[in-house]
Amino acid sequence: MAVLLRCATMAPMQNFWPSSGFTPLQRNPRGWLLPTDDFLRLFLARPELAPVPESCPAERALHAALLAWPSRPVTPADVQKVQDQDVGDSYQFFLRFRDGLLAAGTLEAYYLGLFARDGTGLITIPPLFIDLLAQAITHNLLHESGDAYEVRAGEMLFRPQRISTQDGQVLSGDRAVLDLLSQTGGVGDFGRFLAEAGAPQPGISLQVLGDDNAPDYWLQAEKHAFLLDLTHEITHDLSHGLAFTLTRARSGLKAIASVLQKWVWHFLGVRVTIRPLQKIDDSAWRWHLGLDAEATALLNDLYEGREVEPARLQRLVSLFRLDFADTQEMRSDVAGKPVYLGLMMNADGVLRLKPQNLLVNLPLRPSM
C-alpha cells in the first residue's frame, strides 16, 4: 500500500503539458526561460496562423519563411500581401509578441513588462498569448514536481475553470473541456457539470483527482480532464470551547497555495507562505488583493464596509492568507501584516485566475 501511495504523486515524465513549449526552451542562470526558434514555431503551428487549403500564396510564403527562421525580419508590406484580413491581424499580433519577447530576453521578463508595477505596462497582445506564456512559465516552476495535485492546480493559472458546488463539495473542471463535451454529448459521466448544463450524460467519468487515480493524471495532463476538489477543511465545534478539524490531506486549495508561493518566488525573489482561509477575522485588515477580477471587486467592497448580497458572497471559492518570510521586504506601513487573497467565480460559474495580480499588487517596499 505504501508503494501505491508513493507512486500516486510521482511524475513518470517531465513534459506533462507538451503544448506548453517548455521542452525547447532553455534557462538562464536565474532559471528564467530563454525564447528559442522552436518555441516560436509552436505559435506558428497554431490554427490562428497555420495555412489552410484556402490560404493565398502570400500567406503561405510568409508562413514558410517564418517557419524556417522564426526571428527573421518581416516588413509591414509582407503582412499586407496576405489577403485574409483576420489572418493578417493574427500575424501582426504574433510579430508584436515575437519582437517584444526577443527584446525582453526571457519569457519572465516579457511577462513582467506586460504587468509592470509602476503602471508602465502596456498589453498589446491577445489574452491567448498571455495564457500561453503563463503555461510555459508555470511548467518551468513545476517541472520537477512529483505532486499531481500541484500540477493540476497549476493548470488554473492559464486555463479558465468551471466551478460546481453541491452537497458541500466544490469542484473545479477545465472550462474548455467541459464546454466541448457538453456541446458534443461526448462520453463521460460528468456528474453535476453536465446536469447543471442540461446536457445528456453518457457513460464514462471525468474523474475527481485523488490518490487512487493520480498516476493516471500524468498520462492525461494535456487533456485537462481531471476535476480538482477545492472544498475547505471542515471545523466542528465541540462543547467547552473545543473544536476539531477534518483535514483534507489532498486539498486542491493547498495545491493552489503552493503553486502561487512558487510563482511569487520565481518572479520576485520573495519568500511568502500562503494558506487557505475560510474567513477574514481581522480588525486590523490592511491589505488584500483578488486573484481574479470578481474577487478583487468583492474584497474591495468588504474592506470598505459596503453591503454585499448573499448570492454574490456564495460565489467566493476561497480566501487565502499570505505572509512574508521577511517583513523588511514589505512596505513599511504594512510590514508584518498579512495579505488577504480571494478567489471567486463569476455569475456563470467560471473562474479566471489572474496570477499577474500577485506580481503587481503585493505590498513590496519601493526599492524592490
KOLRO-257437 format. One record per residue (C-alpha): residue number from 1; residue in one letter; x, y, z. Coordinates in steps of 0.25 Angstrom, whole numbers, plus 5000, padded with zeros to 4 digits. Layout:
<recs>
- nuti nudren east north up
- NUM A X Y Z
...
</recs>
This chain:
<recs>
- nuti nudren east north up
- 1 M 5000 5000 5000
- 2 A 5011 5010 5003
- 3 V 5017 5008 4990
- 4 L 5004 5011 4983
- 5 L 5002 5024 4991
- 6 R 5016 5028 4987
- 7 C 5014 5025 4972
- 8 A 5001 5033 4973
- 9 T 5009 5046 4973
- 10 M 5022 5043 4965
- 11 A 5022 5048 4951
- 12 P 5027 5038 4941
- 13 M 5031 5049 4931
- 14 Q 5035 5063 4932
- 15 N 5027 5069 4920
- 16 F 5013 5067 4925
- 17 W 5008 5079 4917
- 18 P 5015 5077 4903
- 19 S 5007 5088 4897
- 20 S 5013 5098 4907
- 21 G 5026 5099 4899
- 22 F 5034 5096 4911
- 23 T 5043 5085 4905
- 24 P 5050 5094 4894
- 25 L 5053 5105 4904
- 26 Q 5066 5108 4911
- 27 R 5068 5114 4925
- 28 N 5078 5126 4928
- 29 P 5086 5125 4941
- 30 R 5074 5131 4949
- 31 G 5065 5120 4944
- 32 W 5057 5129 4935
- 33 L 5053 5123 4921
- 34 L 5060 5128 4908
- 35 P 5052 5128 4896
- 36 T 5056 5119 4884
- 37 D 5052 5117 4870
- 38 D 5046 5104 4873
- 39 F 5037 5111 4884
- 40 L 5033 5122 4873
- 41 R 5030 5111 4863
- 42 L 5019 5105 4873
- 43 F 5011 5118 4871
- 44 L 5013 5117 4856
- 45 A 5007 5103 4857
- 46 R 4994 5108 4864
- 47 P 4981 5109 4856
- 48 E 4981 5124 4856
- 49 L 4994 5124 4847
- 50 A 4995 5111 4841
- 51 P 4991 5111 4826
- 52 V 4979 5105 4821
- 53 P 4975 5100 4807
- 54 E 4969 5114 4804
- 55 S 4981 5121 4808
- 56 C 4987 5131 4798
- 57 P 5001 5129 4792
- 58 A 5006 5141 4800
- 59 E 5001 5135 4813
- 60 R 5007 5122 4810
- 61 A 5020 5129 4807
- 62 L 5021 5137 4819
- 63 H 5018 5125 4828
- 64 A 5028 5116 4821
- 65 A 5039 5127 4823
- 66 L 5035 5129 4838
- 67 L 5035 5114 4840
- 68 A 5049 5113 4834
- 69 W 5054 5125 4842
- 70 P 5044 5130 4853
- 71 S 5052 5142 4856
- 72 R 5054 5147 4842
- 73 P 5051 5162 4839
- 74 V 5037 5164 4834
- 75 T 5032 5177 4828
- 76 P 5018 5183 4828
- 77 A 5018 5180 4813
- 78 D 5020 5165 4815
- 79 V 5007 5165 4824
- 80 Q 4999 5174 4815
- 81 K 5000 5164 4804
- 82 V 4992 5154 4812
- 83 Q 4978 5154 4806
- 84 D 4970 5150 4818
- 85 Q 4969 5162 4828
- 86 D 4967 5153 4840
- 87 V 4980 5145 4837
- 88 G 4988 5157 4834
- 89 D 4983 5163 4848
- 90 S 4988 5149 4854
- 91 Y 5001 5151 4848
- 92 Q 5002 5165 4853
- 93 F 4999 5160 4867
- 94 F 5010 5149 4866
- 95 L 5020 5158 4861
- 96 R 5018 5168 4872
- 97 F 5018 5157 4882
- 98 R 5031 5151 4876
- 99 D 5038 5165 4875
- 100 G 5035 5168 4890
- 101 L 5039 5155 4895
- 102 L 5052 5155 4888
- 103 A 5055 5169 4892
- 104 A 5052 5165 4907
- 105 G 5061 5153 4906
- 106 T 5053 5143 4915
- 107 L 5038 5139 4916
- 108 E 5038 5144 4930
- 109 A 5044 5158 4927
- 110 Y 5034 5160 4916
- 111 Y 5022 5155 4925
- 112 L 5027 5165 4936
- 113 G 5027 5176 4925
- 114 L 5013 5174 4922
- 115 F 5009 5176 4936
- 116 A 5019 5186 4941
- 117 R 5017 5190 4956
- 118 D 5019 5205 4952
- 119 G 5008 5205 4943
- 120 T 5016 5206 4930
- 121 G 5012 5192 4925
- 122 L 5004 5192 4912
- 123 I 4997 5180 4907
- 124 T 4997 5179 4892
- 125 I 4995 5164 4890
- 126 P 4983 5156 4891
- 127 P 4979 5148 4904
- 128 L 4983 5135 4897
- 129 F 4997 5139 4896
- 130 I 4998 5143 4911
- 131 D 4992 5130 4915
- 132 L 5002 5122 4906
- 133 L 5013 5130 4913
- 134 A 5007 5127 4927
- 135 Q 5006 5112 4923
- 136 A 5021 5111 4919
- 137 I 5025 5119 4932
- 138 T 5017 5110 4941
- 139 H 5023 5098 4934
- 140 N 5036 5103 4938
- 141 L 5032 5105 4952
- 142 L 5027 5091 4953
- 143 H 5036 5083 4944
- 144 E 5042 5075 4956
- 145 S 5029 5074 4964
- 146 G 5024 5060 4966
- 147 D 5011 5064 4972
- 148 A 4999 5062 4963
- 149 Y 4990 5071 4971
- 150 E 5000 5083 4970
- 151 V 5002 5081 4955
- 152 R 4987 5080 4953
- 153 A 4985 5093 4961
- 154 G 4996 5099 4952
- 155 E 4986 5098 4941
- 156 M 4977 5108 4947
- 157 L 4988 5119 4945
- 158 F 4985 5119 4930
- 159 R 4972 5111 4927
- 160 P 4959 5116 4932
- 161 Q 4951 5107 4940
- 162 R 4936 5104 4943
- 163 I 4933 5103 4957
- 164 S 4922 5094 4962
- 165 T 4916 5093 4977
- 166 Q 4907 5082 4982
- 167 D 4905 5076 4996
- 168 G 4917 5084 5002
- 169 Q 4927 5080 4991
- 170 V 4934 5090 4982
- 171 L 4940 5084 4969
- 172 S 4948 5091 4958
- 173 G 4948 5086 4944
- 174 D 4954 5091 4931
- 175 R 4944 5100 4924
- 176 A 4948 5097 4910
- 177 V 4948 5082 4912
- 178 L 4934 5083 4920
- 179 D 4928 5092 4909
- 180 L 4933 5084 4898
- 181 L 4927 5071 4904
- 182 S 4914 5077 4907
- 183 Q 4913 5082 4893
- 184 T 4916 5069 4886
- 185 G 4910 5060 4896
- 186 G 4923 5053 4898
- 187 V 4926 5041 4906
- 188 G 4926 5044 4921
- 189 D 4919 5044 4934
- 190 F 4922 5058 4938
- 191 G 4912 5058 4949
- 192 R 4908 5071 4953
- 193 F 4915 5078 4942
- 194 L 4906 5073 4931
- 195 A 4894 5072 4939
- 196 E 4895 5087 4942
- 197 A 4897 5090 4928
- 198 G 4885 5082 4924
- 199 A 4893 5073 4915
- 200 P 4892 5058 4913
- 201 Q 4901 5049 4922
- 202 P 4906 5037 4914
- 203 G 4915 5026 4920
- 204 I 4929 5028 4926
- 205 S 4934 5038 4936
- 206 L 4942 5051 4937
- 207 Q 4949 5048 4950
- 208 V 4952 5056 4962
- 209 L 4967 5055 4965
- 210 G 4970 5046 4977
- 211 D 4981 5037 4982
- 212 D 4975 5025 4975
- 213 N 4975 5031 4961
- 214 A 4987 5041 4962
- 215 P 4996 5032 4954
- 216 D 4986 5034 4942
- 217 Y 4987 5049 4943
- 218 W 5002 5049 4937
- 219 L 4997 5041 4925
- 220 Q 4985 5051 4922
- 221 A 4990 5064 4928
- 222 E 4990 5070 4914
- 223 K 4975 5067 4912
- 224 H 4972 5075 4925
- 225 A 4962 5064 4928
- 226 F 4962 5063 4943
- 227 L 4954 5071 4953
- 228 L 4960 5077 4965
- 229 D 4954 5077 4979
- 230 L 4954 5091 4985
- 231 T 4946 5088 4997
- 232 H 4951 5095 5010
- 233 E 4954 5087 5023
- 234 I 4942 5086 5032
- 235 T 4943 5090 5046
- 236 H 4934 5084 5056
- 237 D 4931 5092 5069
- 238 L 4930 5084 5082
- 239 S 4926 5087 5096
- 240 H 4935 5095 5106
- 241 G 4941 5103 5095
- 242 L 4948 5091 5088
- 243 A 4948 5089 5073
- 244 F 4954 5079 5063
- 245 T 4956 5080 5048
- 246 L 4954 5069 5038
- 247 T 4967 5071 5030
- 248 R 4966 5069 5015
- 249 A 4980 5064 5013
- 250 R 4979 5065 4998
- 251 S 4972 5079 4997
- 252 G 4973 5086 4984
- 253 L 4973 5099 4991
- 254 K 4986 5095 4998
- 255 A 4992 5091 4984
- 256 I 4988 5105 4978
- 257 A 4994 5112 4990
- 258 S 5007 5104 4988
- 259 V 5008 5108 4973
- 260 L 5005 5123 4976
- 261 Q 5017 5123 4986
- 262 K 5026 5117 4975
- 263 W 5021 5128 4965
- 264 V 5024 5139 4975
- 265 W 5038 5134 4978
- 266 H 5041 5131 4963
- 267 F 5037 5145 4959
- 268 L 5040 5154 4970
- 269 G 5050 5146 4979
- 270 V 5042 5148 4991
- 271 R 5038 5136 5000
- 272 V 5024 5136 5005
- 273 T 5015 5126 5011
- 274 I 5000 5125 5006
- 275 R 4990 5116 5013
- 276 P 4975 5115 5010
- 277 L 4966 5123 5019
- 278 Q 4951 5121 5022
- 279 K 4948 5136 5027
- 280 I 4955 5149 5030
- 281 D 4954 5152 5045
- 282 D 4964 5163 5046
- 283 S 4960 5177 5052
- 284 A 4974 5182 5046
- 285 W 4972 5177 5032
- 286 R 4981 5186 5024
- 287 W 4984 5179 5010
- 288 H 4977 5170 5001
- 289 L 4977 5166 4986
- 290 G 4968 5158 4977
- 291 L 4973 5146 4969
- 292 D 4963 5150 4959
- 293 A 4954 5162 4955
- 294 E 4942 5157 4963
- 295 A 4950 5155 4976
- 296 T 4956 5168 4974
- 297 A 4943 5175 4974
- 298 L 4937 5167 4985
- 299 L 4949 5169 4995
- 300 N 4949 5184 4992
- 301 D 4934 5185 4995
- 302 L 4936 5177 5008
- 303 Y 4948 5185 5012
- 304 E 4940 5198 5010
- 305 G 4929 5192 5018
- 306 R 4919 5192 5007
- 307 E 4907 5183 5007
- 308 V 4909 5170 4999
- 309 E 4898 5161 4994
- 310 P 4898 5147 5000
- 311 A 4897 5141 4986
- 312 R 4910 5149 4982
- 313 L 4917 5144 4994
- 314 Q 4914 5130 4991
- 315 R 4922 5131 4978
- 316 L 4934 5133 4987
- 317 V 4942 5120 4985
- 318 S 4953 5122 4995
- 319 L 4961 5133 5003
- 320 F 4976 5131 5006
- 321 R 4985 5138 5015
- 322 L 4999 5142 5010
- 323 D 5011 5145 5020
- 324 F 5024 5150 5016
- 325 A 5036 5142 5022
- 326 D 5044 5155 5023
- 327 T 5035 5166 5027
- 328 Q 5046 5176 5023
- 329 E 5042 5173 5008
- 330 M 5029 5179 5011
- 331 R 5024 5194 5010
- 332 S 5027 5200 5024
- 333 D 5013 5204 5026
- 334 V 5008 5189 5025
- 335 A 5021 5182 5030
- 336 G 5017 5170 5038
- 337 K 5002 5170 5034
- 338 P 4996 5158 5026
- 339 V 4992 5160 5012
- 340 Y 4978 5154 5009
- 341 L 4975 5148 4995
- 342 G 4962 5144 4989
- 343 L 4958 5134 4978
- 344 M 4944 5135 4972
- 345 M 4935 5130 4961
- 346 N 4926 5139 4953
- 347 A 4911 5138 4951
- 348 D 4913 5128 4941
- 349 G 4921 5119 4950
- 350 V 4934 5122 4942
- 351 L 4947 5125 4950
- 352 R 4958 5132 4943
- 353 L 4971 5133 4952
- 354 K 4980 5144 4949
- 355 P 4994 5141 4955
- 356 Q 4999 5154 4950
- 357 N 4991 5161 4961
- 358 L 5001 5155 4971
- 359 L 5013 5162 4963
- 360 V 5006 5175 4962
- 361 N 4999 5177 4975
- 362 L 5007 5171 4987
- 363 P 5012 5182 4997
- 364 L 5026 5181 4994
- 365 R 5036 5192 4999
- 366 P 5039 5203 4988
- 367 S 5053 5198 4985
- 368 M 5049 5184 4981
</recs>
